[in-house]
Amino acid sequence: MHELSIAASILETVRRQSEAHGGARAARAGLRIGGRSGVDTESLRFCFGAIAAGTPEEGCELAIDYEAEGAALDLAWVELEDQ
Amino acid sequence: MKHLVLEKKVLSENDRVAARLRERFAGHGVLCLNLISSPGAGKTLLLERTLERMPKGTRAAVLTGDIQTDNDARRLARSGYPVKQITTAGACHLDASMIERAIEQWPLEEIDYLFVENVGNLVCPASYDLGEHAKVVVLSVTEGEDKPLKYPATFYRAALMILNKVDLLPHLTLDAELAAGYAREVHPEIEVIRTSCVSGEGLAEWIGWIERKREEWVGTKEREMAR
């Protein structure tokens, strides 16, 4: 299922933000997902957790703002810990 | 805690490549259609019949996606038109970069119609823009009326639903009007054409739709450029 490649895209973006801010650890990533996007949120959480394991992004939580209508698949924000 | 606002589409990389493709297609007058369906709905045979029936000299080309084998490309190549197989080796959908790589050697200025046959899958292809003018969903009469309700992401994004294999209707309990109704419930503007690659029903209508869409979406650009 392509939740894996979507999770990989999210991980990459989160990592780049982390690197751009001196390696500050990403605590949470905010996603906006529409029911019409075709993405299963539980599957996405599982895949993200699986690929983040053992990396600096391990433990980064996905905060998912789910809207039944619409086809959004957006990475709205990232929260980095203070170093 | 530092809160960074990104507001970035997750598939922005694919969208970037798709936008690039869209511009190239527009620049070269190529109508690109992305055919999506469950495995076995009849996309390949529909394309074979389409290529057979389009007027002689039509400048068409086909990209066909599968996880494994080049069986579909072999079948379609019998038409004499340029055909290329994209083998994803596991990916359940085509994405824009696969299309970009596949058309690298093709002279787009010599193509008026590019048909992309997506991997048989009613779920994943919906999320991936390939730079196409329109997604066309092919639903077989053997699949049941409520598929549009079960797979709204795909039907929501399709400009046209082809209800295929209508020659089988006498043997089935499917209500074709209901299937069309469900599709319109999910996407009120969706057009519906009933086809059979066995009886030939609807094929002329489908080809008429293709030609009209090229005229509508691509033709205006050509007229602008000619002026």
Interface residues (C-beta under 8 A of the other chain):
Chain A: M1 H2 S5 I6 S9 I10 T13 Q17 H21 A24 A27 L31 G35 R36 S37 G38 V39 A71 L73 D74 L75 A76 W77 V78 E79 L80 E81 D82
Chain B: M1 K2 H3 L4 V5 L6 E7 K8 K9 V10 L11 E13 A91 C92 H93 V123 C124 A126 S127 P152 A153 T154 Y156 R157
